[in-house]
Amino acid sequence: MTTRHDTPDIFALSEIHGPVLRPGDPAYADEVTGFNLAALHTPDVVVGATGPDDIVTAMRWAKATDTPVAVQATGHGANFPIEKGLLINTARMTDVRIDPATRTATIAAGAKWSHVMAAAAPHGLAGLSGTSTDAGVIGYTLGGGLPVLGRAYGYAADLVRSFQVVTPDGRLRETDPQHEPELFWALRGGKGNVGVVTSLVTELLPLPRLYGGGIYCPGEHTEALLQAWADWTRTVPDEMCSAFTILRLPPIPQIPEPLRGGFWARVAIAWPGLPAEGEALIAPLREAAPVAVDTVEVMDHAALDRIHMEPQDPLPGRESCLLLRDLPPDAIRAFLDQAGPAAGVDFPLLMVEIRHMGGAMSRPSAVEDAVCARDALYFIDSVGIMAAPPAAEAIEQATQQLYTAMAPYGTGRTMVNIHGTPGDEQDRARAWTPEVYERLRHDKAVYDPTNLLRYGHAVTPA
Ligand SMILES: Cc1cc2nc3c(=O)[nH]c(=O)nc-3n(C[C@H](O)[C@H](O)[C@H](O)COP(=O)(O)OP(=O)(O)OC[C@H]3O[C@@H](n4cnc5c(N)ncnc54)[C@H](O)[C@@H]3O)c2cc1C
């Protein structure tokens, strides 16, 4: 059966300055493909937006034709396929303006953290990036934004001053704590549920340098390092940010020697204070197990990617996560049984991680937002690289078993940014508390009553 979404009248999109492409057009595949290759997008039409006007035109057309809309900047969050409707690609909108006087950045829809870091660094400023500066600022921040320096400064969403956003009625709106405060609330943690953001203004921090990197031990010492790290996290000041990771790295040239092809236990460190203090604080970790590689050093903030060493090239990733109330001995045991040396070197997940939460991330935002992870003291996340079956099945099974084993120690909730493939409504709702989810449903009914923005981590309108 042919629906009108199969043959959208794209002539109405002729005012758009960027490309407007349909399946079969030579540039279509490049336009829809993002960082995560696990989801193959096949929308009826993709618009390469060049500015807010293009997004307004696209949204008005979508409203007039009742066409569902999805947004992609980098595709780091592309863990579900967009099979119908309109995809707005914001990747061309990379403008970043720094105001050193107010220590703020105005960041366009398609800018990555690497763009912001490069623009802010000459002023001695930096933003609250996650573990990869290749991710888009807007998508990351709408999902709360769990930063590398989260224990020291809180969530990225907490620092946003204002948004410019096109709501599904096709109106370009400015929102901040004084103007449409409910819209402002829903955008900070509620993901892309109530509009397509064209830019945001965020505070920056005076952080030209930090002390950070990774302490890597051979995988057979996982238990000693994990136990030492878990004990140590109970003693450190709020500003000490760290994560424990088990890595089974493939033998590919993108991974530097001597890490390439190895099985490693790692503690990643990010300390924004004086390097000498940071060095003294992490000394027990360096003595906990034989250290094979130690990259912890004073670094430019813009070199943040060296801390977690996230992949820079597109790949088909299957991620998942769970917020943990605490990390008691039983939880450590369960984690080791699932992903430690006992699981073997052939265990199919590339990385399994526990991040230390708390600190500033447990304090409320100055202006209330929709971030729901403030009660978690730890956070577990994992990534598998989805090759052809049977690898994909093995990854799925290992992921299910890991999170089932960790469930007794969890809050029952995820973070929307790292939730992974969205399931049914009950599954998607796990990214928020029931109260926040209900409030988002009401906001969705106000701003997106016909559910144009229905892809991915979509909230069902009340
Ligand atoms: C290697 C890696 C490391 C990561 N590390 C972290 C981390 O440390 N902390 C963390 O919090 N997350 C992290 N993430 C998750 C990341 O924050 C999310 O995938 C986020 O969605 C990326 O945004 P994007 O715009 O780059 O991705 P995209 O795939 O382009 O967009 C993802 C979603 O964001 C929304 N979105 C994007 N742009 C807009 C817009 N202009 N208006 C409305 N909605 C929009 C849409 O819902 C879209 O589907 C990581 C992901 C990867 C792959």
The ligand as an ORCA input file, in Angstrom:
! r2SCAN-3c Opt
* xyz 0 1
  C      31.836      7.126     21.882
  C      30.668      7.730     22.627
  C      30.883      8.320     23.873
  C      29.808      8.891     24.580
  N      30.043      9.440     25.816
  C      29.013     10.003     26.493
  C      29.215     10.601     27.764
  O      30.320     10.583     28.307
  N      28.160     11.182     28.381
  C      26.913     11.219     27.803
  O      25.998     11.807     28.397
  N      26.702     10.632     26.620
  C      27.710     10.034     25.956
  N      27.479      9.443     24.743
  C      26.112      9.422     24.218
  C      25.804     10.710     23.471
  O      25.685     11.777     24.360
  C      24.473     10.539     22.745
  O      24.629      9.542     21.763
  C      24.000     11.824     22.117
  O      22.699     11.609     21.651
  C      24.898     12.266     21.012
  O      24.338     13.369     20.364
  P      24.660     13.602     18.818
  O      23.928     14.800     18.402
  O      26.120     13.535     18.649
  O      24.025     12.281     18.192
  P      22.889     12.116     17.089
  O      22.819     10.645     16.856
  O      23.147     12.973     15.928
  O      21.570     12.584     17.810
  C      21.044     11.755     18.826
  C      19.694     12.252     19.241
  O      19.816     13.524     19.864
  C      18.664     14.288     19.588
  N      19.087     15.506     18.884
  C      20.256     15.763     18.274
  N      20.260     17.027     17.793
  C      19.065     17.565     18.094
  C      18.463     18.832     17.886
  N      19.110     19.827     17.254
  N      17.221     19.050     18.348
  C      16.532     18.070     18.983
  N      17.057     16.850     19.211
  C      18.313     16.596     18.776
  C      17.745     13.447     18.748
  O      16.850     12.791     19.619
  C      18.703     12.463     18.123
  O      18.082     11.245     17.782
  C      28.517      8.862     24.018
  C      28.306      8.257     22.774
  C      29.363      7.691     22.089
  C      29.095      7.026     20.768
*
